[in-house]
């Protein structure tokens, strides 16, 4: 990249002023490598200049090697030279869901925010759609130091540290607000510290709150009895299996990426899944009956190998933590609205939402707590955090959109 002569920017020609302003945005990480850049038309509109002036701006940016123009595609930001950006650190983030789901979109936002905070010196490469394997397989890679980071539901952490199964017990949290209060508590911090000390896995953030899980089934399921013998897909997590066995179903361990084909081939008849990922996966097209039992309020998290974390500069460490928490807040605040929008779409495509009494499910699953007496202290502390407000799930109840028994 050729050096820029220092001039009085206020006295410079207009195209030079615009060029310098845009150049600073790129160098400071406001535009990321490979990202689509302004068009000439956008430059003319944004700065109130002629197309001729905009062409001068682009010429300077191209000459510096900051952007590249691709015929028929547009203009894109190039990688900064090492003298400008410093050494680029690449971190691999494993993920389970397709790019269109809100959770994966949040991961892309996380990658962008990290790059902004460290001026493009870190590139987070997201391996989505279970490319690196199931949740269990990716956690195994993480624990062996073969994967830098992993982002999925907090549920998976009990695979690393058994004490985390407390947060997966059914009906523990009453709402997203209840779960949020827990993430800010000393109890949650103790669990995070235990995972770090015992397994050398650091939780960057676990405040990515999600609406409760729901059941997609091929037949209407109103009561506990309707689940007897039902082949129900669950992730390879012990508390999931325990819950549905207790309720009489036949849980089937299955990777998330295999759910659609398993429903299509009748290997499973129903699935237990988070609400924020279901629309893009299309489960409602094969299992159109949706039962909302509110049995689990999960949340997303980003974890990193402590060895990887300690090998990073302190400013990069801080950027990862800051970006993970910031995106968690954004994800949480939008998750309810996204669900409502997706629910309406599913209804138009044939999904039927079932209104049922969830108390029998709660009562029958209570036996699991008696078998986890070593977690009584945690249970009491979490129960005491329950908030008075109730999450506005607003199940559809008008005629033609839901089924009432």
C-alpha positions as MATLAB code, in Angstrom:
seq = 'XXXXXXXXXXXXXXXXXXXXXXXXXXXXXXXXXXXXXXXXXXXXXXXXXXXXXXXXXXXXXXXXXXXXXXXXXXXXXXXXXXXXXXXXXXXXXXXXXXXXXXXXXXXXXXXXXXXXXXXXXXXXXXXXXXXXXXXXXXXXXXXXXXXXXXXXXXXXXXXXXXXXXXXXXXXXXXXXXXXXXXXXXXXXXXXXXXXXXXXXXXXXXXXXXXXXXXXXXXXXXXXXXXXXXXXXXXXXXXXXXXXXXXXXXXXXXXXXXXXXXXXXXXXXXXXXXXXXXXXXXXXXXXXXXXXXXXXXXXXXXXXXXXXXXXXXXXXXXXXXXXXXXXXXXXXXXXXXXXXXXXXXXXXXXXXXXXXXXXXXXXXXXXXXXXXXXXXXXXXXXXXXXXXXXXXXXXXXXXXXXXXXX';
ca = [
       0.000    0.000    0.000;
       1.498    3.306   -1.059;
       1.908    5.962    1.638;
      -0.448    8.945    1.686;
       1.126   12.380    1.672;
       0.112   14.388    4.750;
      -1.910   17.419    3.714;
      -4.303   19.878    5.267;
      -7.453   17.870    4.698;
      -9.766   20.884    5.045;
      -7.928   22.661    2.234;
      -7.808   19.583    0.006;
     -10.128   19.017   -2.984;
     -13.488   17.509   -2.094;
     -12.639   14.107   -3.534;
      -9.505   14.017   -1.334;
     -11.547   14.811    1.773;
     -14.044   12.043    0.995;
     -11.248    9.613    0.185;
      -9.519   10.268    3.509;
     -12.749    9.844    5.469;
     -13.586    6.531    3.773;
      -9.997    5.333    4.042;
     -10.136    5.849    7.813;
     -13.336    3.800    8.009;
     -11.627    0.857    6.296;
      -8.417    1.064    8.339;
     -10.413    1.284   11.580;
     -12.380   -1.852   10.707;
     -15.761   -0.266    9.979;
     -15.686   -2.158    6.683;
     -14.443   -5.742    6.818;
     -12.266   -7.634    4.296;
     -14.411   -9.155    1.551;
     -17.408   -6.966    2.397;
     -19.352   -5.231   -0.379;
     -18.360   -1.565   -0.512;
     -20.136    1.673   -1.493;
     -21.247    2.058   -5.093;
     -20.535    5.245   -7.025;
     -24.207    6.154   -6.736;
     -24.101    5.739   -2.956;
     -21.027    7.971   -2.735;
     -22.730   10.710   -4.771;
     -25.858   10.538   -2.596;
     -24.049   10.273    0.735;
     -21.681   13.184    0.136;
     -23.720   15.249   -2.322;
     -21.091   15.175   -5.066;
     -21.001   14.396   -8.772;
     -20.314   10.995  -10.259;
     -17.010   12.357  -11.563;
     -15.932   13.147   -7.978;
     -17.011    9.683   -6.805;
     -14.889    8.110   -9.557;
     -11.847   10.032   -8.284;
     -12.466    8.639   -4.780;
     -12.660    5.070   -6.066;
      -9.515    5.500   -8.148;
      -7.496    6.503   -5.065;
      -8.882    3.623   -2.990;
      -8.086    1.097   -5.719;
      -4.562    2.485   -6.175;
      -3.939    2.083   -2.434;
      -5.095   -1.519   -2.512;
      -7.932   -0.867   -0.076;
     -10.729   -1.959   -2.407;
     -11.040   -4.089   -5.512;
     -13.590   -3.629   -8.290;
     -15.038   -6.836   -9.760;
     -16.728   -6.593  -13.123;
     -20.468   -7.146  -12.818;
     -20.314   -7.731   -9.065;
     -19.334   -4.427   -7.510;
     -16.597   -3.101   -5.248;
     -15.235   -5.049   -2.270;
     -12.846   -4.334    0.588;
      -9.444   -6.033    0.309;
      -7.311   -7.433    3.109;
      -5.102   -4.762    4.650;
      -1.387   -5.091    4.155;
       0.522   -6.332    7.202;
       2.157   -2.944    7.679;
      -1.304   -1.400    8.044;
      -3.239   -4.071    9.892;
      -0.617   -6.039   11.737;
      -0.626   -9.841   11.850;
      -4.079  -11.307   11.173;
      -5.283  -13.827   13.772;
      -7.778  -16.415   12.519;
     -10.079  -18.129   15.025;
     -12.429  -20.955   14.045;
     -15.927  -20.929   15.525;
     -17.908  -24.160   15.300;
     -21.691  -23.956   14.947;
     -24.662  -26.268   14.357;
     -27.286  -24.371   12.388;
     -27.712  -23.055    8.849;
     -26.737  -19.419    8.101;
     -30.321  -18.151    7.917;
     -31.195  -18.933   11.550;
     -31.064  -16.072   14.074;
     -28.401  -17.832   16.157;
     -26.033  -18.181   13.201;
     -26.751  -14.630   12.070;
     -25.746  -13.502   15.561;
     -22.479  -15.387   15.165;
     -21.727  -13.439   11.996;
     -22.485  -10.248   13.903;
     -20.086  -11.403   16.632;
     -17.342  -11.937   14.034;
     -17.927   -8.464   12.633;
     -17.882   -6.829   16.047;
     -14.617   -8.538   17.021;
     -12.988   -7.321   13.800;
     -14.209   -3.783   14.448;
     -12.823   -3.739   17.971;
      -9.328   -4.821   16.894;
      -9.149   -3.050   13.526;
      -9.455   -6.155   11.368;
      -6.605   -7.950   13.126;
      -8.840  -10.914   14.010;
     -10.862  -12.964   11.562;
     -13.473  -15.271   13.111;
     -14.176  -18.044   10.634;
     -17.625  -19.547   11.252;
     -18.096  -23.228   10.446;
     -21.893  -23.388   10.446;
     -24.429  -26.095    9.502;
     -22.687  -28.778   11.598;
     -19.807  -28.866    9.094;
     -17.497  -29.898   11.939;
     -19.895  -32.539   13.257;
     -22.542  -32.803   15.943;
     -22.488  -30.790   19.148;
     -20.764  -33.661   20.952;
     -18.131  -33.981   18.240;
     -17.394  -30.262   18.206;
     -17.089  -30.138   21.995;
     -14.630  -33.021   21.756;
     -12.577  -31.015   19.245;
     -12.732  -28.000   21.556;
     -11.572  -29.930   24.613;
      -8.645  -31.374   22.634;
      -7.569  -27.954   21.394;
      -8.505  -28.759   17.790;
     -11.246  -26.119   17.681;
     -10.917  -22.566   18.978;
     -14.528  -21.678   19.794;
     -17.993  -23.196   19.810;
     -21.406  -21.509   19.768;
     -24.670  -23.326   20.463;
     -27.223  -23.804   23.223;
     -25.914  -23.718   26.779;
     -27.436  -27.185   27.116;
     -24.323  -28.725   25.571;
     -22.030  -27.669   28.414;
     -23.158  -30.545   30.616;
     -21.249  -32.750   28.149;
     -18.082  -31.051   29.389;
     -18.920  -30.525   33.057;
     -21.760  -32.529   34.741;
     -22.643  -29.731   37.173;
     -24.079  -27.800   34.219;
     -26.946  -30.280   33.930;
     -28.729  -28.272   36.623;
     -29.576  -25.566   34.049;
     -31.073  -28.213   31.746;
     -33.587  -29.603   34.220;
     -37.160  -29.204   32.917;
     -39.354  -26.346   34.128;
     -36.469  -24.836   36.081;
     -36.892  -21.420   34.469;
     -40.315  -19.831   34.147;
     -39.471  -17.265   31.465;
     -36.694  -15.591   29.519;
     -36.604  -12.911   32.222;
     -36.003  -15.569   34.852;
     -33.171  -17.045   32.785;
     -31.669  -13.588   32.324;
     -31.616  -12.949   36.060;
     -29.818  -16.253   36.528;
     -27.069  -15.383   33.999;
     -26.269  -12.280   36.059;
     -26.072  -14.172   39.367;
     -23.198  -15.461   41.461;
     -24.584  -18.973   40.965;
     -24.050  -18.733   37.211;
     -20.584  -17.291   37.732;
     -19.695  -20.261   39.942;
     -20.720  -22.657   37.167;
     -18.659  -20.730   34.626;
     -15.639  -20.740   36.917;
     -16.021  -24.460   37.547;
     -16.003  -25.152   33.808;
     -12.876  -23.038   33.412;
     -10.970  -24.613   36.279;
     -11.924  -28.230   35.586;
     -12.064  -28.327   31.802;
     -10.062  -25.277   30.694;
     -13.033  -23.979   28.722;
     -13.928  -20.311   29.121;
     -17.462  -18.986   28.653;
     -17.131  -15.706   26.754;
     -20.854  -15.046   27.156;
     -23.993  -17.044   27.907;
     -26.537  -14.232   27.803;
     -27.953  -15.146   24.376;
     -31.493  -15.696   25.675;
     -33.935  -17.775   23.618;
     -37.694  -18.417   23.781;
     -38.608  -21.797   25.252;
     -38.331  -25.105   23.417;
     -41.293  -26.522   21.526;
     -42.280  -29.920   20.148;
     -42.926  -30.501   16.457;
     -44.841  -33.731   15.877;
     -46.530  -35.589   13.043;
     -49.654  -36.079   15.150;
     -51.441  -33.764   17.631;
     -49.973  -34.109   21.144;
     -52.155  -32.505   23.831;
     -51.438  -34.514   26.978;
     -48.630  -36.530   28.525;
     -50.360  -39.710   27.344;
     -50.013  -38.592   23.715;
     -46.232  -38.831   24.059;
     -46.229  -42.488   25.170;
     -43.913  -44.448   22.887;
     -43.424  -41.441   20.580;
     -40.113  -41.567   18.711;
     -38.860  -38.131   19.667;
     -35.539  -36.679   18.538;
     -33.336  -35.229   21.253;
     -29.702  -34.051   21.191;
     -27.111  -36.329   22.713;
     -27.533  -34.739   26.153;
     -28.424  -36.787   29.207;
     -31.075  -34.527   30.752;
     -33.037  -34.491   27.485;
     -33.134  -38.281   27.396;
     -34.102  -38.460   31.068;
     -36.972  -36.004   30.654;
     -38.660  -37.711   27.739;
     -38.182  -41.202   29.111;
     -39.833  -39.977   32.305;
     -42.730  -38.631   30.242;
     -43.070  -41.949   28.405;
     -41.606  -41.052   24.999;
     -38.880  -42.989   23.183;
     -36.033  -40.458   22.814;
     -33.778  -40.851   19.787;
     -30.299  -39.266   19.871;
     -29.785  -37.500   16.588;
     -27.526  -34.728   15.283;
     -29.367  -31.531   14.414;
     -28.315  -31.774   10.770;
     -30.084  -35.144   10.477;
     -33.492  -34.101   11.821;
     -35.188  -33.207    8.552;
     -34.213  -36.438    6.800;
     -35.161  -38.452    9.901;
     -38.651  -36.905    9.927;
     -39.003  -37.534    6.222;
     -38.050  -41.215    6.562;
     -40.126  -41.686    9.758;
     -37.072  -42.556   11.839;
     -38.515  -40.039   14.283;
     -42.072  -38.780   14.757;
     -41.353  -35.615   16.715;
     -38.518  -33.282   17.711;
     -37.647  -31.181   20.789;
     -36.029  -27.999   19.473;
     -35.403  -24.306   20.299;
     -37.939  -21.994   18.713;
     -35.441  -19.612   17.126;
     -34.014  -22.136   14.650;
     -37.063  -24.071   13.479;
     -38.525  -21.977   10.658;
     -35.477  -21.979    8.406;
     -34.995  -25.697    9.005;
     -38.549  -26.379    7.760;
     -39.543  -28.965   10.386;
     -43.151  -27.746   10.310;
     -43.514  -28.992    6.753;
     -43.081  -32.586    7.906;
     -44.275  -32.340   11.527;
     -46.979  -29.631   11.500;
     -48.378  -30.082   15.037;
     -46.635  -27.773   17.509;
     -46.987  -28.344   21.252;
     -45.665  -25.633   23.529;
     -44.941  -27.141   26.947;
     -42.466  -24.462   28.129;
     -40.314  -27.257   29.520;
     -36.950  -25.629   28.819;
     -35.701  -22.063   28.456;
     -32.304  -22.426   26.890;
     -29.862  -19.764   25.798;
     -26.964  -19.550   23.414;
     -23.360  -19.269   24.484;
     -19.898  -18.824   23.029;
     -17.085  -20.775   24.640;
     -13.369  -20.794   23.853;
     -10.465  -23.062   24.675;
      -8.563  -21.453   27.541;
      -5.257  -22.388   25.919;
      -6.327  -20.528   22.780;
      -7.583  -17.599   24.846;
      -4.338  -17.220   26.804;
      -2.302  -17.245   23.591;
      -4.088  -14.095   22.402;
      -3.088  -10.519   23.123;
      -4.964   -8.860   25.971;
      -6.777   -6.465   23.624;
      -8.047   -9.403   21.548;
      -9.180  -11.200   24.695;
     -11.145   -8.137   25.734;
     -12.615   -7.759   22.243;
     -13.892  -11.347   22.258;
     -15.580  -10.927   25.639;
     -17.054   -7.539   24.770;
     -18.353   -8.643   21.374;
     -19.881  -11.860   22.761;
     -21.774  -10.001   25.488;
     -22.899   -7.158   23.216;
     -24.243   -9.546   20.598;
     -25.939  -11.553   23.334;
     -27.938   -8.478   24.305;
     -28.872   -7.801   20.673;
     -29.845  -11.427   20.050;
     -31.964  -11.592   23.214;
     -33.827   -8.368   22.508;
     -34.814   -9.500   19.013;
     -35.557  -13.180   19.628;
     -39.192  -12.766   20.685;
     -40.065  -10.609   17.677;
     -38.320  -12.968   15.272;
     -40.252  -15.895   16.737;
     -43.605  -14.154   16.330;
     -42.820  -13.378   12.700;
     -41.692  -16.936   11.993;
     -44.731  -18.376   13.770;
     -47.079  -16.461   11.502;
     -45.185  -17.743    8.481;
     -45.429  -21.327    9.692;
     -49.164  -20.991   10.288;
     -49.629  -19.797    6.709;
     -47.652  -22.847    5.589;
     -49.871  -25.286    7.495;
     -48.482  -25.474   11.050;
     -51.029  -25.903   13.844;
     -50.249  -24.702   17.371;
     -51.684  -26.757   20.189;
     -53.057  -25.201   23.351;
     -52.634  -27.581   26.263;
     -52.302  -27.676   30.033;
     -48.587  -27.918   30.839;
     -49.025  -28.640   34.559;
     -49.274  -32.459   34.138;
     -45.958  -32.385   32.277;
     -44.409  -30.407   35.105;
     -45.778  -32.738   37.792;
     -44.625  -35.939   36.117;
     -41.116  -34.605   35.438;
     -40.681  -33.540   39.095;
     -39.228  -36.976   39.823;
     -36.040  -35.883   38.067;
     -35.367  -33.366   40.832;
     -35.518  -36.047   43.491;
     -32.812  -37.954   41.628;
     -30.611  -34.824   41.539;
     -30.573  -34.055   45.247;
     -26.918  -33.000   45.036;
     -28.149  -29.919   43.158;
     -30.733  -28.882   45.758;
     -28.742  -25.775   46.675;
     -28.569  -24.628   43.060;
     -32.245  -25.403   42.566;
     -33.282  -23.328   45.579;
     -31.123  -20.382   44.498;
     -32.446  -20.426   40.924;
     -36.062  -20.786   42.031;
     -35.638  -17.751   44.308;
     -34.621  -15.692   41.259;
     -38.000  -16.165   39.591;
     -39.438  -12.846   38.467;
     -43.072  -11.856   38.726;
     -43.443  -10.928   35.075;
     -44.447  -13.704   32.706;
     -42.962  -14.004   29.250;
     -45.359  -12.900   26.555;
     -45.343  -16.058   24.438;
     -48.708  -15.111   22.953;
     -49.678  -18.497   21.542;
     -52.009  -18.151   18.615;
     -55.538  -18.982   19.788;
     -57.795  -17.602   17.082;
     -59.887  -19.947   14.973;
     -57.982  -21.769   12.256;
     -54.512  -21.172   13.685;
     -54.449  -23.448   16.731;
     -56.064  -26.576   18.074;
     -57.889  -26.628   21.377;
     -58.736  -29.891   23.038;
];
